[in-house]
Amino acid sequence: AGTGPAPVKLGTAGNFVILAKTAISTVPASVITGDIGISPAAQTYITGFSQTDATGYSTSPQITGFIYAADMAPPTPSNMTTAIADMEIAYTDAAGRVTPDFTNLGTGIIGGLTLVPGLYTWGSTVTIPSNITISGNANDVWIFQITGDLSVSAAVNVILDGGAKARNIFWQVSGEATMGATSHFEGIILSQTAITLGTSASINGRLLAQSQVALDQNTVTKPAL
């Protein structure tokens, strides 16, 4: 058994490595493992991927997986509506967790820290200016509630230790999540606004945004089970 809070249930949003409402863009070439989807915006708001259309989805050389949008053939539109709703439910769940184990840790500047399982909450922006370690076993859970933005500096790494799994790490961000160039991130980002990855940044996890996701030659990999 693990320690920490109960994991956030993603529902069908968990079928996507990138999910957004208004836009998904890439500066080629990104390397994406998993499906990406957008709704209520249309397929034309997924840019930079050189898509090949099929029935109800499209493909791209940058993606090992499929692209789904709100205006594709059924049942994709209804599936996307459900996935977006599930993403918003998951965000509300994560944001609504109470009795944190850590409050305003490091006054929001958490570089150099080792983070044990638990519920963390900040009434501010969280900045990661140097490497952090998320330490725990494969069943432990972390939820990070951030009422401001999440900013990861260039070339900074989030390191997993002790068997910790990206699928059990949830970053609930009220503002924008920004990953600096060549940084490496771990976990599932639930952003109420946008997620932006700097040049050559990478993530093991999911990018679930209630506005847009902007990529720039990134490696985005769905979390291992």
C-alpha positions as CSV (number, residue, x, y, z in Angstrom):
1,A,0.0,0.0,0.0
2,G,1.0,3.6,-0.6
3,T,1.0,6.7,1.5
4,G,-0.3,10.1,0.6
5,P,-3.8,11.2,-0.6
6,A,-6.1,9.1,-2.7
7,P,-5.1,9.5,-6.4
8,V,-7.1,11.9,-8.6
9,K,-9.3,9.9,-10.9
10,L,-8.9,11.2,-14.5
11,G,-11.8,9.3,-16.1
12,T,-11.5,9.3,-19.9
13,A,-9.1,12.3,-19.7
14,G,-6.6,9.7,-18.7
15,N,-6.8,8.3,-22.3
16,F,-4.8,11.4,-23.5
17,V,-1.2,12.5,-23.0
18,I,-2.3,16.0,-24.1
19,L,-5.8,17.4,-23.8
20,A,-6.8,21.0,-24.4
21,K,-9.9,23.1,-25.0
22,T,-8.7,25.9,-27.3
23,A,-5.4,25.0,-29.1
24,I,-2.5,22.5,-29.3
25,S,0.5,23.8,-31.2
26,T,4.0,22.4,-31.9
27,V,7.2,23.7,-33.3
28,P,8.4,20.6,-35.2
29,A,9.6,18.1,-34.4
30,S,8.1,17.0,-31.1
31,V,8.0,13.4,-30.1
32,I,4.7,12.5,-28.4
33,T,3.8,9.1,-27.1
34,G,0.0,8.8,-26.5
35,D,-3.1,10.3,-27.9
36,I,-3.8,14.0,-28.0
37,G,-7.2,15.7,-28.2
38,I,-9.0,19.1,-28.3
39,S,-12.6,20.2,-27.6
40,P,-14.6,22.3,-28.1
41,A,-12.1,23.7,-30.5
42,A,-11.9,22.2,-34.0
43,Q,-9.1,20.3,-35.7
44,T,-7.7,23.5,-37.3
45,Y,-6.6,24.6,-33.8
46,I,-4.1,21.7,-33.7
47,T,-1.2,23.2,-35.5
48,G,2.3,22.2,-36.6
49,F,1.7,18.4,-36.7
50,S,1.3,17.7,-40.5
51,Q,-1.8,15.7,-39.9
52,T,-3.1,12.9,-42.1
53,D,-6.9,12.6,-41.8
54,A,-8.8,9.3,-41.1
55,T,-12.3,8.7,-40.0
56,G,-12.8,10.2,-36.5
57,Y,-9.1,10.8,-36.0
58,S,-5.9,11.9,-37.6
59,T,-2.3,10.9,-37.4
60,S,1.1,12.8,-37.4
61,P,4.7,11.7,-37.8
62,Q,5.3,13.5,-34.4
63,I,2.8,11.3,-32.5
64,T,2.8,7.6,-31.6
65,G,-0.9,7.6,-31.1
66,F,-3.9,9.5,-32.6
67,I,-5.2,13.0,-32.8
68,Y,-8.8,13.7,-31.9
69,A,-10.8,16.9,-32.3
70,A,-14.4,18.1,-31.6
71,D,-15.3,18.4,-35.3
72,M,-14.3,14.9,-36.4
73,A,-16.6,12.1,-37.4
74,P,-18.7,10.5,-34.6
75,P,-18.3,9.2,-32.0
76,T,-15.3,11.5,-31.5
77,P,-17.2,14.7,-30.7
78,S,-19.1,13.1,-27.9
79,N,-16.0,11.3,-26.6
80,M,-14.1,14.5,-26.6
81,T,-16.9,16.3,-24.7
82,T,-16.8,13.6,-22.1
83,A,-13.0,13.7,-21.8
84,I,-13.0,17.5,-21.3
85,A,-15.7,17.1,-18.6
86,D,-13.6,14.4,-16.9
87,M,-10.6,16.7,-17.0
88,E,-12.5,19.5,-15.3
89,I,-13.9,17.0,-12.7
90,A,-10.3,15.8,-12.0
91,Y,-9.1,19.4,-11.7
92,T,-11.9,20.3,-9.2
93,D,-11.2,17.1,-7.2
94,A,-7.5,17.9,-7.0
95,A,-8.2,21.6,-6.1
96,G,-10.7,20.6,-3.5
97,R,-8.6,18.3,-1.4
98,V,-8.3,19.5,2.2
99,T,-6.0,19.0,5.2
100,P,-2.7,19.5,3.5
101,D,0.4,17.9,4.8
102,F,2.5,20.9,3.7
103,T,1.4,24.5,3.4
104,N,3.4,27.1,1.4
105,L,6.5,25.0,1.5
106,G,9.6,27.1,0.7
107,T,7.3,30.0,0.2
108,G,6.7,28.6,-3.2
109,I,10.4,28.3,-4.2
110,I,11.1,24.6,-4.0
111,G,14.4,24.0,-5.8
112,G,16.7,21.5,-4.2
113,L,13.9,19.9,-2.1
114,T,13.0,16.3,-1.7
115,L,9.2,15.9,-1.7
116,V,7.7,13.0,0.2
117,P,4.2,11.7,-0.5
118,G,1.4,13.9,0.6
119,L,-1.0,16.9,-0.1
120,Y,0.9,20.1,-0.7
121,T,-0.8,23.5,-1.1
122,W,0.5,26.9,-2.0
123,G,-1.3,30.3,-2.0
124,S,1.2,31.6,-4.6
125,T,3.1,30.8,-7.7
126,V,5.5,27.9,-7.4
127,T,9.0,28.2,-8.9
128,I,11.4,25.3,-9.4
129,P,14.8,27.0,-10.0
130,S,16.9,23.9,-9.4
131,N,16.4,20.1,-9.4
132,I,13.9,18.6,-7.1
133,T,13.4,14.9,-6.1
134,I,10.0,13.2,-5.6
135,S,10.8,10.3,-3.3
136,G,8.4,7.4,-2.5
137,N,7.3,4.0,-3.7
138,A,5.3,2.9,-6.6
139,N,2.0,3.2,-4.7
140,D,2.6,6.6,-3.1
141,V,0.6,9.6,-4.2
142,W,1.5,13.3,-4.4
143,I,-1.0,16.2,-5.0
144,F,0.4,19.7,-5.5
145,Q,-2.2,22.5,-5.2
146,I,-0.9,25.7,-6.7
147,T,-3.1,28.8,-6.7
148,G,-0.7,30.8,-9.0
149,D,1.5,29.7,-11.8
150,L,4.0,26.8,-12.0
151,S,7.4,27.8,-13.4
152,V,10.2,25.3,-14.0
153,S,13.5,27.0,-14.9
154,A,15.6,26.0,-17.9
155,A,17.6,22.8,-17.6
156,V,16.0,21.9,-14.3
157,N,15.0,18.2,-13.7
158,V,12.3,16.7,-11.6
159,I,13.8,13.4,-10.4
160,L,11.9,10.3,-9.3
161,D,13.4,8.2,-6.5
162,G,12.4,5.0,-4.7
163,G,10.1,3.8,-7.4
164,A,7.8,6.8,-7.5
165,K,5.5,6.8,-10.5
166,A,4.6,9.8,-12.7
167,R,1.0,8.5,-12.9
168,N,0.6,9.1,-9.1
169,I,1.9,12.7,-9.2
170,F,-0.7,15.4,-9.7
171,W,0.1,19.1,-10.3
172,Q,-3.1,21.2,-10.0
173,V,-2.3,24.7,-11.3
174,S,-4.8,27.5,-11.2
175,G,-2.6,29.7,-13.5
176,E,-0.2,28.8,-16.3
177,A,2.3,25.9,-16.2
178,T,5.6,26.8,-17.9
179,M,8.6,24.4,-18.4
180,G,11.9,26.0,-19.3
181,A,14.1,24.9,-22.2
182,T,15.6,21.4,-21.8
183,S,13.9,20.9,-18.5
184,H,12.5,17.5,-17.5
185,F,9.2,17.1,-15.7
186,E,7.3,14.2,-14.1
187,G,3.6,13.9,-13.3
188,I,0.2,14.9,-14.5
189,I,-0.4,18.6,-15.0
190,L,-4.0,19.8,-14.5
191,S,-3.9,23.5,-15.5
192,Q,-6.9,25.8,-15.4
193,T,-5.2,27.9,-18.1
194,A,-2.3,27.1,-20.4
195,I,0.7,24.8,-20.4
196,T,3.8,25.9,-22.3
197,L,6.9,23.8,-22.8
198,G,10.2,25.5,-23.7
199,T,12.5,24.3,-26.5
200,S,13.5,20.7,-26.0
201,A,11.8,20.3,-22.6
202,S,10.5,16.8,-21.8
203,I,7.8,15.3,-19.6
204,N,6.7,11.9,-18.4
205,G,3.1,12.4,-17.6
206,R,0.1,14.2,-19.0
207,L,-0.6,17.8,-20.1
208,L,-4.3,18.5,-19.4
209,A,-5.1,22.2,-20.0
210,Q,-8.3,24.1,-19.8
211,S,-7.0,26.5,-22.5
212,Q,-4.1,25.7,-24.7
213,V,-0.9,23.5,-24.8
214,A,2.1,25.0,-26.7
215,L,5.0,22.7,-27.6
216,D,8.5,23.4,-29.0
217,Q,10.5,20.4,-30.1
218,N,9.4,18.5,-27.0
219,T,9.3,14.9,-25.8
220,V,6.0,14.1,-24.2
221,T,5.5,10.6,-22.9
222,K,2.4,9.1,-21.2
223,P,3.2,7.7,-17.8
224,A,4.1,4.1,-17.4
225,L,1.6,2.0,-15.5
